[in-house]
């Protein structure tokens, strides 16, 4: 997997496949609707507009080949059912947070759980000046880990300074601990209003 793909995974779970399928289904439905409108309005001829939705020739062919039509319909239905179930469970599948195997030497294995990594980075991030709280998630793969960080800053905090401190201390320490040169990280910064004074 390329580093750019890992960086995209850090930014958020990819829904590209779902969006592509939705766009394709929408295009097919739009074309079918446009074709039905053109036929119904008589733009392709009045005789065609007055004919039944299902062509009589097609009805005659289906009547003459009823067995093959039923088999084809059953096979198509089974395929659509299998595809729908696969798509349903794929959409509900939770995002993976893999553990990181730093050493796979037999007898001396060293594994860092995703919770441990997230907790360590969150603790370091919350110690930065201006950061009220933080949330960290370990994403990516075992071979190419990535982080997703959300920081809630206090009012009046300088964002540029927090960003520099995060890179120079927190992320550098995480890269050194994991023994990697790059650690794709998506950072989301929000203003923490939980402790704001109530307006009277």
Secondary structure, 3 states (H helix, E strand, C coil): CCHHHHHHHHHCCCCHHHHHHHHHHHHHHHHHHHHHHHHHCCCCCHHHHHCCCCCHHHHHHHHHCHHHHHHHHHHHHHHHHHHHHHHHHHHHCCCCCCCEEEECCCCCCEEECHHHHHHHHHHHHHCCCCEEEEEEEEEECCCCEEEEEEEEECCCCCHHHHHHHHHHHHHHHHHHHHCCCCCEEEEEEEECCCCCCCCC
